[in-house]
């Protein structure tokens, strides 16, 4: 509590007034992420939160994040950067990912040896001590309720910590309870936890020993400067000769339902031969072979990756329908980004996504919902349910294609409702939480 008093006193001494006379507290804030600051939902969240805090408050910010051996430093709105480099002498393996399948070279936590765990902890602890000596933050924002959060609490016992759950931490803890007990333990000393949805509250409470009163449901957000629709959405300007272009973007894994989507697409093509399917994600030979086999080597399916959100957004604006067959998501931000880009949506009934969108958007006809199939281990479809699910997915896709063919354009698209899910709105709420713990 003493640090909170000292930090508030130091912050008030450095305060200034807004034009409307509201006093703004300036402070030093540290952002912590044990992954790349891009390419995943949490990486994008990390980058956008830093940018919006700079825009709305102008606080002094430092960032701790991970790099692989060949990664260059990223363009972040930070005054101080503290990267931890993997594939190095200190950490001779790729970044440990919160998902077992990441869109870049990675190591699964569950496959790390005791020596690797020790190397990981030593590297991050050393960097946190360096930050404590050089930057000395007033408050810390830590992404994921996981090993790094436990280290932050240990190195900074008197500094307020706001932790952000991205859903993958819940999944890791359920899949790896022994690892969680040994290397994460109780996180009850965080001041606040930001959750993606109300459905995560009980899991966070049970798995990480965090009181329900500490948990604030904030959801997620999209960047309106990147994801927006072309005026009038003239598809012909984007893809001549292919007026109905389907899109999926994300990890190309079984847990994302991608291979069921390919199977459903074969059914869709029987009724709508004028469609194409773009799968945007990291490809490997095994993935290519599986898709070729499932699709009978259909030339209208294109699998490729993109280097940035801006390139993905440009591609989205040339498409018509986003299909999101994932079986488990903390929220499913990519679906909101697609809606903001003017695409119709077919999605599984993901609780976090539906909560974020709100009732009016959930019921809007630009979205078709598919019942989640019976699952095992949180995100694996039960084999006996696969056929029925594929047919349901194909039916929902066909419904939206037919609606697009009948109505076309984006004249009555619910852009005003989608705008409430933008970053400026979310970060205003997060800033209020941060200021409340000082």
ABEGO torsion letter per residue (X at the ends): XAAAAAAAAAAAAABBBBAAGBBBBBBBBBBBBABBABGBAAAAAAAAAAAAAAAAAGBBBBBBBBBBAABBBBBBBBABBBBBBBGBAABABBBBBABABBABBBBBAAABBAAAAAAAAAAAAAAAAAAAAAAGBABBBBBEBBAAAAAAAAABAABBBBBBBAGAAAAAAAABAAAAAAAAEBAAABABBBBABAAAAAAAAAAAGBBAAABBBAEBBBBAAABBBBBGGBAAAABBGBABBBBBBEBBBAAAGAAAAAAAAAAAAAABAABBBBBBEBBBAAAAAAAAAAAGGBAABBBBBBABAAAAAAAAAABABBBBABABBAAGAAAAAAAAAGBBBBBBBBAAAAAAAEAAAAABAABBBBBBBBBBGGABBBAAAAAAAAAAAAAAAAAAAAAAAAAEEAAABBAAAAAAABAAAAAAAAAAAAAAAX
